[in-house]
Amino acid sequence: MVIVRDTWRAVLALVVGVLLLEAAGLRRQPPPAPPTVTTPTVATNWQPVLIQQPQPQPDRPLRRVASAVMEFGDSVIGVFR
């Protein structure tokens, strides 16, 4: 029984560690390339319509860390029950 409990704790510690590393941004992805605007090849009098693409929401590491800590707390409470 003690071995199962220690194994469960180790797994939870690894999961929280990975979530904290992700939240800290240590595994960053390169930023997306800016959109390119194509210009017509034929000279005309009309102006091309520029479509505004919505900007992606910024990464919220504090919220991710808080949710990871809450999940870890719930898991710890579940282990003690």
C-alpha positions in Angstrom: 0.0 0.0 0.0 2.8 2.4 0.8 4.5 1.7 -2.5 1.3 2.6 -4.4 1.0 5.8 -2.4 4.6 6.8 -3.1 4.2 6.0 -6.8 1.1 8.1 -7.0 2.9 11.0 -5.3 5.8 10.8 -7.7 3.5 10.8 -10.7 1.6 13.9 -9.4 4.9 15.6 -8.7 6.1 15.0 -12.3 2.8 16.2 -13.7 2.9 19.4 -11.7 6.6 19.9 -12.7 5.8 19.6 -16.4 2.8 22.0 -16.0 5.0 24.6 -14.2 7.7 24.3 -17.0 5.0 24.8 -19.6 3.6 27.8 -17.7 7.1 29.3 -17.3 7.5 29.2 -21.1 10.6 27.1 -21.1 9.3 25.2 -24.1 8.5 28.1 -26.3 7.3 27.9 -29.9 8.5 30.4 -32.5 6.0 33.3 -33.0 3.7 33.0 -36.0 4.8 34.7 -39.2 3.2 38.0 -39.8 0.5 37.9 -42.5 1.7 39.0 -45.9 -0.3 41.4 -48.0 -0.5 40.6 -51.7 -0.5 43.4 -54.2 -2.1 43.1 -57.6 0.4 42.7 -60.4 -1.7 44.8 -62.8 -1.8 48.6 -62.2 -5.4 49.5 -61.5 -7.3 52.4 -59.8 -8.9 50.3 -57.1 -7.4 49.6 -53.7 -7.3 46.1 -52.4 -9.4 45.4 -49.3 -7.2 44.6 -46.4 -8.7 42.0 -44.1 -7.8 42.4 -40.5 -7.1 39.0 -38.9 -7.8 38.7 -35.2 -4.8 38.7 -33.0 -4.3 35.5 -30.9 -4.9 35.9 -27.2 -1.7 36.2 -25.2 -0.5 33.2 -23.3 -1.7 33.5 -19.7 1.0 31.6 -17.6 -0.3 32.8 -14.2 -3.8 31.3 -14.9 -2.2 28.1 -16.1 0.0 27.8 -13.0 -3.0 28.5 -10.8 -5.1 25.8 -12.5 -2.2 23.4 -12.2 -1.9 24.1 -8.5 -5.6 23.7 -8.0 -5.6 20.3 -9.8 -2.6 19.2 -7.7 -4.4 20.2 -4.5 -7.4 18.3 -5.5 -5.3 15.3 -6.2 -3.5 15.5 -2.9 -6.8 15.7 -1.1 -8.0 12.7 -3.0 -4.9 10.8 -2.0 -5.5 11.5 1.7 -9.2 10.5 1.4 
